[in-house]
Amino acid sequence: MRYYLIAGEASGDLHASHLMIALSQQDPDAEFRFYGGEQMQKVGGTLVQHYRDLAYMGFLPVLMHLRTILRGMKRCRQDILTWKPDVLILVDYPGFNLQVARYIKSHSEIPIYYYISPKIWAWKEYRIRDIRRDVDELFSILPFEVDFYEKKHHYPIHYVGNPTVDEVDAYLGSHPADDSTFCTENGLDSRPVIALLAGSRKQEIQGNLTRMIQAAAPYEKEYQLVLAAAPGIDDGFYQQLMGQTAVKVLRDQTYRILQHSTAALVTSGTATLETALFRVPQVVCYYMKAGRLASFGKKMILKIPYISLVNLIAEREVVPELLAEKMTVENVRHHLSSILPGGSARQSQLDGYEYMAQRLGAPGAARHAAELMVRLLRARGGM
């Protein structure tokens, strides 16, 4: 069968590549054509356009590049109709993908599958109208989305597992822990590690990193601070923020850092889930300017009780979330002390991780999704 996929960012590119591999295992005759990136290219097929040509975030960047985005969307729609795939698979990236879905649904009989369902439970819940109208099958990687879509909106959804579970499981299976080798190769000493995951964008890092370092400073005699550098952020930027502090900056080793960490200070995002899957107690930190106003805005706009995936999946507070005005040096330090060995909250957080992991289920998200997709497509075609 012929599969057309659209992934609009690096994480989508990675998840889509795993799905393509799994689809090839289920369907040896699979042909791929896609909007995506290097990871999808490695699997094979035809790259129509790279996601970086269209990946603009924020009001002003989108406005400044609107003609480019619209031109790319038009090209994408025309290419899908010309190639006539057996299925269009959308991967996350709802702003672009739902627009494409609407056009394709109104101009063809091509079935539309959505892998990594849009997070409309957080905001823009009105998009359920578009999903119900234009998407034939929805595949979720977050267990709580099942109740949201099926009970609240009466829209059927398939929970297939979580790709981050697969990625962490694969890493741990091929990288046995060796603290001495890790320390020797990275110029570290024998003290246990407190990991700093301060975000992936400069604005996030500026708000979080110095406060994280200040909060952890009293523990530097017993612990060493190790920062997981984000792709695309140069060392000079980090150095300006860190000054003369004794923080070790490591690149392309986030999983390895977590594997050898005792505790972590983490900016919200997928990193909170990764940290939990490595069973590293954490404090979630997200600083915002005009903290009280930002906190009020969050309550007005976001429809969720938590910001970290760990707490959302567990549906209770497993890890402390210090958002906006709550993200102070004193608060971070207090919670950090409680999750270090001997701390009052350490074991309860680790117990919460086990519950979260049970809810996520075993590895195999891409395989489960591919099996289901191929079965549904064959049933649709009478094969």
C-alpha positions in Angstrom: 0.0 0.0 0.0 1.0 3.6 -0.4 1.4 5.8 2.7 1.6 9.5 2.7 2.8 11.0 6.1 3.2 14.6 7.3 5.4 15.4 10.3 6.1 19.0 11.1 8.9 19.0 13.7 11.9 17.0 14.9 9.9 14.9 17.4 7.3 14.1 14.8 10.0 13.1 12.3 11.4 10.7 14.9 8.0 9.2 15.8 6.9 9.0 12.1 10.2 7.1 11.2 9.4 4.5 13.8 5.9 4.1 12.5 7.2 3.7 9.0 9.5 0.9 10.0 6.6 -0.8 11.8 4.4 -0.3 8.7 7.0 -1.9 6.5 7.1 -4.9 8.8 3.3 -5.3 8.5 3.2 -4.5 4.8 6.3 -5.5 2.9 5.0 -3.7 -0.2 4.7 -0.4 1.6 5.6 2.8 -0.3 6.2 6.1 1.5 6.0 9.7 0.5 6.2 12.4 3.1 6.7 15.8 4.5 9.2 15.2 7.3 13.0 15.1 8.0 16.2 13.1 8.2 14.8 10.3 10.4 12.1 9.5 7.9 14.5 9.8 5.0 16.7 7.1 6.6 13.7 4.7 6.5 13.2 5.3 2.8 10.6 6.7 0.4 10.3 10.2 -1.1 10.8 13.4 0.9 8.6 16.0 -0.7 9.6 18.9 1.6 11.6 19.2 4.9 9.7 20.2 8.0 12.2 23.0 8.8 11.0 24.9 5.7 7.6 25.3 7.3 8.2 25.0 11.1 7.6 28.5 12.4 6.2 29.1 15.9 4.7 32.1 17.5 2.5 34.8 16.1 5.1 37.1 14.5 7.3 34.3 12.9 4.2 32.7 11.4 2.9 36.1 10.1 6.3 37.0 8.6 6.5 33.6 6.8 2.8 33.2 6.0 3.3 33.1 2.2 5.9 30.4 2.6 3.6 28.3 4.8 0.6 28.7 2.6 2.6 27.8 -0.5 4.0 24.7 1.3 0.5 23.7 2.3 -0.9 24.1 -1.2 2.0 22.1 -2.6 1.3 19.4 0.0 -2.4 19.1 -0.8 -1.8 18.9 -4.5 0.9 16.3 -4.1 -1.3 14.1 -2.0 -4.2 14.2 -4.6 -1.7 13.5 -7.4 0.0 10.6 -5.7 -3.3 9.1 -4.5 -2.1 7.2 -1.4 -4.1 4.4 0.3 -4.0 6.5 3.4 -2.9 9.9 4.7 -1.2 9.7 8.1 -0.9 12.9 10.0 1.6 13.1 12.9 0.9 15.7 15.6 1.5 19.3 14.2 -2.3 20.1 14.3 -2.1 23.7 13.0 -0.9 22.5 9.6 -2.2 19.0 9.6 -5.9 19.8 10.3 -5.9 22.3 7.5 -4.6 19.6 5.1 -7.1 17.1 6.4 -10.0 19.4 5.7 -9.0 19.9 2.1 -8.2 16.2 1.4 -11.5 15.1 3.0 -13.5 17.5 0.8 -11.6 16.6 -2.4 -11.1 12.9 -2.2 -12.0 9.5 -0.7 -8.5 9.1 0.8 -8.8 7.8 4.4 -7.2 10.1 7.0 -5.5 8.7 10.1 -4.0 10.8 12.8 -1.1 9.4 14.8 -0.3 11.3 18.1 -3.7 12.9 18.5 -3.9 16.7 18.8 -3.7 17.9 22.4 -7.0 19.7 22.3 -7.6 18.8 26.0 -5.1 21.5 26.9 -6.4 24.2 24.6 -8.4 24.8 21.4 -10.9 22.2 22.3 -13.1 23.5 19.6 -10.9 21.6 17.1 -12.9 18.5 18.0 -15.3 19.6 15.3 -12.6 19.4 12.7 -11.3 16.1 13.9 -14.8 14.6 13.9 -15.5 15.9 10.4 -12.1 15.1 8.7 -10.3 12.3 10.6 -11.3 8.7 10.1 -9.2 7.1 12.8 -7.4 8.7 15.7 -4.4 7.1 17.4 -3.4 8.3 20.9 -0.2 8.0 22.9 -1.6 9.3 26.2 -4.0 7.0 28.1 -6.1 9.8 29.6 -7.0 11.0 26.1 -9.3 8.0 25.7 -11.8 9.3 28.3 -11.5 12.8 27.0 -12.3 11.9 23.4 -14.7 9.0 24.0 -16.6 10.0 27.1 -16.6 13.8 26.7 -16.9 14.1 23.0 -18.2 10.6 21.9 -15.4 10.2 19.4 -13.7 6.8 19.2 -9.9 6.7 19.7 -7.2 4.0 19.7 -4.6 4.1 22.6 -1.5 2.4 21.2 1.1 3.1 23.9 3.7 5.9 24.2 6.8 6.2 21.9 8.8 7.7 24.8 8.4 4.4 26.7 9.8 2.6 23.6 12.8 5.0 23.3 13.8 4.8 27.0 13.3 1.0 27.0 15.5 0.6 23.9 18.2 2.9 25.4 18.3 1.0 28.7 18.4 -2.3 26.9 21.5 -1.3 24.9 23.3 0.9 27.5 24.1 -0.8 30.8 24.7 1.7 33.6 28.4 2.3 34.4 28.9 5.4 36.6 32.7 5.3 36.6 32.9 5.2 32.7 30.3 8.0 32.4 32.2 10.2 34.9 35.6 9.4 33.3 34.5 10.1 29.8 32.9 13.4 30.7 35.4 14.8 33.1 33.2 14.3 36.2 34.2 13.2 39.7 32.6 10.5 41.8 29.9 12.7 43.4 26.3 11.8 42.5 24.7 13.9 39.8 21.8 16.4 39.9 20.6 16.8 36.3 19.5 20.2 34.9 17.1 20.1 32.0 16.4 23.7 31.5 14.3 23.7 28.2 15.0 23.7 24.5 14.4 27.4 23.6 16.5 30.4 24.7 13.6 32.1 26.4 12.9 29.0 28.5 16.6 28.6 29.4 17.1 32.2 30.4 14.2 32.0 32.8 15.0 28.7 34.3 18.7 27.9 34.3 20.1 30.5 36.7 17.3 29.8 39.2 17.9 26.1 39.0 21.7 26.6 39.6 21.1 28.9 42.6 18.6 26.5 44.1 21.0 23.6 43.8 24.1 25.5 44.9 24.0 24.5 48.6 24.4 20.8 47.5 27.5 21.3 45.4 29.8 19.7 48.0 27.9 16.5 47.9 26.6 16.6 44.3 27.8 17.7 40.9 25.5 19.6 38.6 25.2 18.4 35.0 23.3 20.4 32.4 21.9 18.6 29.3 22.5 21.1 26.5 19.7 21.6 24.0 20.3 21.1 20.3 20.8 24.4 18.5 21.9 26.3 21.7 25.6 27.1 21.6 27.9 26.8 24.6 28.5 30.6 24.7 24.8 31.2 25.5 25.0 28.8 28.4 28.2 30.3 29.6 26.7 33.8 29.8 24.0 32.5 32.1 26.2 30.2 34.2 29.2 32.5 34.8 31.8 30.9 37.0 29.5 28.3 38.5 30.8 24.7 38.5 28.2 23.2 36.1 29.2 20.6 33.6 27.5 21.1 30.2 27.1 17.9 28.2 25.7 17.6 24.6 23.7 14.8 23.0 23.7 12.8 26.2 20.4 13.5 27.9 19.4 9.9 28.4 22.9 9.1 29.6 22.8 11.9 32.1 19.4 10.8 33.4 20.6 7.2 33.6 23.4 8.3 36.1 21.4 11.0 38.0 20.1 11.0 41.6 17.6 13.8 41.1 16.7 16.4 38.4 15.4 19.9 37.9 13.3 19.8 34.7 11.4 22.3 32.6 8.0 21.0 31.6 7.7 19.0 28.4 8.5 15.5 27.2 11.6 15.7 29.4 9.5 15.3 32.5 8.2 12.0 31.2 11.7 10.9 30.2 13.0 11.7 33.6 10.2 9.7 35.2 10.8 6.7 33.0 14.4 6.7 34.1 13.0 6.7 37.7 14.8 10.0 38.6 13.0 12.1 41.2 12.4 15.6 39.8 11.1 19.1 40.4 9.3 20.6 37.5 10.4 24.2 37.0 8.9 26.8 34.6 9.6 30.4 35.2 7.6 33.1 33.5 7.9 36.9 33.6 4.9 38.6 35.3 4.4 35.4 37.2 1.0 36.1 38.8 -0.4 37.4 35.5 1.0 34.4 33.6 -0.5 32.1 36.3 -3.9 33.8 35.8 -3.6 33.5 32.0 -2.8 29.8 32.3 -6.0 29.2 34.3 -8.1 31.1 31.8 -6.6 29.5 28.7 -5.5 26.0 29.6 -8.1 23.4 30.5 -5.8 21.1 32.4 -5.0 20.7 36.1 -1.3 20.1 35.6 1.5 21.0 33.1 3.8 18.0 33.4 3.0 14.8 31.5 3.9 12.8 34.6 1.0 14.3 36.6 -1.4 14.3 33.6 -0.9 10.6 33.0 -1.1 9.7 36.7 -4.1 12.1 37.1 -2.7 13.2 40.4 0.3 15.2 41.6 3.3 12.9 41.5 5.9 15.6 40.9 5.9 19.2 42.2 5.2 21.8 39.6 6.6 25.2 40.2 5.1 27.4 37.5 5.3 31.2 37.1 5.4 33.0 40.4 5.9 29.7 42.3 9.2 29.1 40.5 11.5 30.8 43.0 14.9 29.7 44.2 13.6 29.1 47.7 10.7 26.9 46.4 13.0 24.9 44.1 15.5 24.3 46.8 12.8 23.2 49.3 11.5 20.6 46.9 14.9 19.5 45.7 15.9 18.7 49.3 12.8 16.5 49.7 13.6 14.3 46.7 17.3 13.7 47.4 18.2 10.5 49.2 16.7 10.5 52.6 14.2 13.3 51.6 10.6 13.1 52.7 9.1 13.0 49.2 11.6 10.7 47.3 9.9 7.4 47.8 6.4 8.6 47.2 7.5 10.1 43.9 9.2 6.8 42.9 6.0 5.0 43.8 4.1 7.5 41.7 6.4 6.7 38.7 5.5 3.1 38.9 1.8 3.9 38.8 2.3 6.2 35.8 4.3 3.5 34.0 1.5 1.0 34.5 -1.0 3.4 33.0 1.3 3.9 29.9 1.7 0.2 29.3 4.5 -1.8 27.8 6.7 -0.7 24.9 5.5 -1.1 21.3 3.5 2.1 20.4 4.6 2.2 16.7 4.1 -1.5 16.3 0.7 -1.4 17.8 -0.3 1.5 15.7 1.0 0.0 12.5 -0.8 -3.3 13.1 -4.0 -1.5 13.7 -3.6 0.8 10.7 -2.9 -2.0 8.3 -5.7 -4.1 9.6 -8.2 -1.2 9.3 -7.0 -0.4 5.8 -7.2 -4.0 4.6 -10.7 -4.3 6.1 -11.7 -1.1 4.3 -10.4 -2.4 1.0 -11.9 -5.8 1.4 -8.5 -7.4 1.4 
